[in-house]
Structures are given as structure tokens and as C-alpha cells.
């Protein structure tokens, strides 16, 4: 199965949330992603089906 995302891509959960950077190639149907929460770096695994390309909010 070809992956929709590659390391370095900016993504977010389909349900919303922070912009995250894809940190790994497709593994077990998902990716490890990294993001910042304040000054702390966070990292977690997400199934590819739950991710979408990041779309920046429109400025008013």
C-alpha cells in the first residue's frame, strides 16, 4: 500500500488539532508524528486514515 504522506509532510488529525510533522514512513498502517505543545516536543503514532494534509486557518 502506498503512503499518502512522507517524512517532513505537515498533517493534522481529521478531527482537527495542532499541525504535526510526519516523522516516519508508513509503519503498521500509520505514522509517528511530532509537534510542539508550548516549549515541549510531543510525539505519537497515528493511523494514516485519521490524518489529513494540514490546512492553515484563514485569517479574518
Secondary structure, DSSP 4 states (H G I P E B T S, - for coil): ---S--TT-EEEETTEEEEEEE-S--BTTEEEEEEEETTEEEEEEEEGGGEEE--PPPP-
